[in-house]
């Protein structure tokens, strides 16, 4: 590989631009970089994974590099599928209480989404990574497919379940269309808590679905990921605490949600996961 790269330098007269536009030179340079990675890993890390057949080592490194691109894309998808804008649009257009507050949105962004996103970044590459054609040079991280998945499939499904829980609580408590509810009203706290709980549970289903991008996510569910596991535990503890702890109701505009509503919370992540499996 090094000889090939040096020969290409001689042919091109050592012009950097010509080398940069030469696919063979780019490929040779990339392989040389991988060889340096192997040497560095063997010398400094001593990891068993990178000892053995050089071909297997190179394949593992190629797979890791392609997997990094997909991992970053998955992080974007898990962070950008929440239906946060729809409640505010509905609040402006229709005579309904505000389904979710700014404090609740900040809690999702700063508490419940961080660990699952880190976990997706640590997921191993998919098994078919080295069987796929290389990405196009002009392919962007955020593509049309990413937007369609986030804003036309997962986001609306999350919003539909969240609004379902919200209005079931409101109508179950005697609310009528157009009636104004104060933020201190227990019925409003229950409805807002149900909306937020549905989002949290939906995100659990979403992060499990995002563990793979093309293949079925079922095999990945049996693979332990400490960050995703910790993230799910934090999400569940967080939502249960702020919904069922009276001292936190005023801060997060929530109230205890009746156990009869939990069927919505449980069905939402299952539905999201099933939809993603069908899409894949």
C-alpha positions in Angstrom: 0.0 0.0 0.0 2.8 2.4 0.9 4.6 1.7 -2.4 1.3 2.3 -4.3 0.9 5.7 -2.5 4.5 6.7 -3.3 4.1 5.7 -6.9 1.0 7.8 -7.2 2.9 10.7 -5.7 5.6 10.3 -8.4 3.0 10.1 -11.2 1.2 13.2 -10.0 4.3 15.2 -9.4 3.6 15.4 -5.7 0.7 17.8 -6.3 -1.6 17.6 -3.3 -4.7 18.5 -5.2 -4.2 15.8 -7.8 -3.6 13.2 -5.1 -6.7 14.4 -3.3 -8.9 13.9 -6.4 -7.4 10.5 -7.2 -9.6 7.7 -5.8 -6.7 5.2 -5.7 -4.6 7.6 -3.7 -7.4 8.3 -1.3 -7.9 4.6 -0.8 -4.2 4.0 -0.3 -4.0 6.8 2.2 -7.0 5.5 4.1 -5.5 2.0 4.4 -2.2 3.5 5.6 -4.1 5.4 8.3 -5.8 2.1 9.4 -2.4 0.4 9.6 -1.2 3.2 11.8 -4.3 2.7 14.0 -3.4 -1.0 14.3 0.1 -0.3 15.4 -1.0 2.4 17.9 -3.6 0.1 19.4 -1.2 -2.8 19.6 1.5 -0.8 21.2 -0.5 1.3 23.6 -3.8 -0.4 24.3 -2.8 -4.0 24.1 -6.5 -4.9 23.4 -7.1 -8.5 22.6 -9.5 -7.4 19.9 -6.7 -5.9 17.8 -4.3 -8.8 18.0 -4.3 -11.6 15.4 -4.9 -11.7 11.7 -4.1 -8.3 10.1 -7.1 -8.7 7.7 -9.5 -9.2 10.6 -8.0 -6.1 12.3 -8.4 -4.0 9.2 -12.0 -5.2 8.7 -12.7 -4.4 12.4 -11.4 -0.9 12.0 -13.2 -0.2 8.8 -16.4 -1.4 10.4 -15.8 0.8 13.4 -15.3 3.9 11.3 -18.5 3.3 9.2 -20.3 2.6 12.5 -19.3 5.9 13.9 -21.2 7.7 11.1 -24.4 5.7 11.8 -24.0 6.2 15.6 -24.0 10.0 15.3 -27.0 9.8 13.0 -28.8 7.6 15.5 -28.1 10.2 18.3 -29.7 12.9 16.1 -32.8 10.7 15.6 -33.3 10.0 19.2 -32.9 13.6 20.2 -35.1 15.0 17.4 -38.2 12.8 17.4 -40.1 14.3 20.3 -43.3 16.1 19.5 -42.4 19.2 21.5 -43.6 21.8 19.0 -47.1 20.3 18.3 -48.5 21.0 21.9 -47.7 24.7 21.5 -49.2 24.8 18.0 -52.3 23.1 19.3 -52.5 25.5 22.3 -52.4 28.5 20.0 -54.9 27.1 17.4 -57.4 25.4 19.8 -59.0 26.3 23.1 -57.2 23.7 25.1 -54.8 23.8 28.1 -51.1 23.7 27.3 -50.2 20.0 27.2 -46.5 20.4 28.1 -44.6 23.2 29.9 -41.2 24.6 29.2 -39.8 23.1 32.4 -40.9 19.7 31.3 -39.2 20.1 28.0 -36.0 21.2 29.6 -36.2 18.2 31.9 -36.5 15.9 28.9 -33.6 17.5 27.1 -31.3 17.8 30.1 -32.1 14.7 32.1 -33.8 11.8 30.2 -32.3 12.0 26.7 -28.6 12.4 27.5 -27.7 8.8 28.7 -29.7 7.0 25.9 -28.0 9.2 23.3 -24.5 8.3 24.8 -25.6 4.7 24.7 -26.4 4.8 21.0 -23.0 6.3 20.3 -21.5 3.2 22.0 -23.6 0.6 20.0 -21.5 -1.8 17.9 -21.8 -1.4 14.1 -24.5 -3.5 12.3 -23.5 -6.9 11.0 -24.0 -5.9 7.3 -21.8 -2.8 7.5 -19.0 -4.3 5.3 -21.4 -5.8 2.9 -22.9 -2.4 1.9 -21.6 -0.1 -0.8 -19.6 2.8 0.4 -21.4 6.0 1.2 -21.5 8.7 -1.5 -19.0 11.4 -1.0 -21.8 14.0 -0.9 -24.0 12.1 1.6 -24.9 14.3 4.6 -25.3 13.2 8.2 -28.8 14.6 8.3 -30.5 13.2 5.1 -34.0 13.3 3.8 -34.5 9.8 5.2 -33.5 11.0 8.6 -36.0 13.9 8.5 -38.8 11.6 7.2 -38.2 9.1 10.0 -38.0 11.7 12.7 -40.6 14.2 11.8 -43.1 12.3 9.6 -43.1 8.9 11.3 -41.9 8.7 14.9 -42.7 12.2 16.0 -46.3 12.2 14.9 -46.9 8.7 16.5 -45.4 10.0 19.8 -47.6 13.1 19.6 -50.7 11.0 18.8 -50.3 8.8 21.9 -49.4 11.8 24.1 -52.5 13.7 23.0 -54.6 10.6 23.5 -53.4 10.3 27.2 -53.8 14.1 27.7 -57.4 14.2 26.5 -58.4 10.9 28.2 -57.4 12.4 31.5 -59.1 15.7 30.8 -62.4 14.2 29.7 -62.3 11.6 32.4 -62.0 14.4 35.0 -65.1 16.3 33.6 -63.3 18.8 31.4 -65.3 20.3 28.5 -63.9 21.6 25.2 -62.9 25.3 25.6 -62.9 25.2 29.4 -60.0 27.1 30.9 -57.9 25.3 33.5 -55.5 27.0 35.9 -52.0 25.6 36.2 -52.6 24.9 39.8 -55.7 22.8 39.0 -55.0 19.1 39.9 -56.8 18.0 36.7 -54.4 20.0 34.6 -51.4 18.5 36.5 -52.7 15.0 35.9 -53.2 15.7 32.1 -49.8 17.3 31.7 -48.2 14.5 33.7 -49.9 11.9 31.4 -48.6 13.8 28.3 -45.1 13.9 29.7 -45.2 10.3 30.8 -46.2 9.1 27.4 -43.3 11.0 25.8 -40.8 9.4 28.2 -42.2 5.9 27.6 -42.3 6.5 23.8 -38.6 7.5 23.9 -37.7 4.2 25.5 -39.3 2.4 22.6 -37.6 4.8 20.2 -34.1 4.3 21.7 -34.5 0.5 21.4 -35.6 0.8 17.8 -32.6 3.1 17.1 -30.1 0.5 18.1 -30.1 -0.6 14.5 -30.7 1.5 11.4 -31.3 -1.1 8.7 -31.6 -4.5 10.2 -34.1 -5.7 12.9 -33.4 -4.3 16.3 -34.5 -7.5 18.0 -31.0 -9.1 18.2 -29.7 -5.9 19.7 -32.1 -6.1 22.6 -30.2 -9.1 24.0 -26.9 -7.2 23.9 -26.2 -5.4 27.1 -25.4 -1.7 26.8 -24.7 -0.1 30.1 -25.5 3.5 29.0 -28.8 2.6 27.5 -29.8 0.5 30.4 -28.8 3.2 32.9 -30.7 5.8 30.7 -33.9 3.7 30.8 -33.6 3.3 34.5 -33.1 7.1 35.0 -36.1 7.9 32.7 -38.4 5.6 34.6 -37.2 6.8 38.1 -37.5 10.4 36.9 -41.0 10.3 35.6 -42.3 8.2 38.5 -40.7 10.6 41.0 -42.1 13.8 39.5 -45.6 12.4 38.9 -46.1 10.7 42.2 -44.1 12.9 44.6 -46.4 15.8 45.8 -43.4 18.0 46.7 -42.4 18.1 43.0 -45.8 18.7 41.5 -45.6 22.5 41.6 -42.1 22.6 40.0 -43.0 20.3 37.1 -46.7 21.1 36.8 -47.7 17.5 37.3 -50.0 15.5 39.5 -50.5 11.8 40.3 -51.9 10.0 37.2 -54.4 7.2 37.8 -53.1 3.7 37.3 -55.9 3.1 34.7 -53.9 5.3 32.3 -50.9 3.1 32.2 -52.1 1.1 29.3 -51.4 4.0 27.1 -47.9 4.4 28.5 -47.1 0.8 27.9 -48.6 0.5 24.4 -46.9 3.6 23.1 -43.3 2.3 23.1 -44.4 -1.1 21.7 -46.2 0.6 18.8 -43.2 2.8 18.0 -40.9 -0.2 18.0 -43.2 -2.2 15.8 -43.5 0.7 13.3 -39.8 0.9 13.1 -39.4 -2.8 12.6 -41.9 -2.6 9.7 -40.1 0.3 8.2 -36.7 -1.5 8.3 
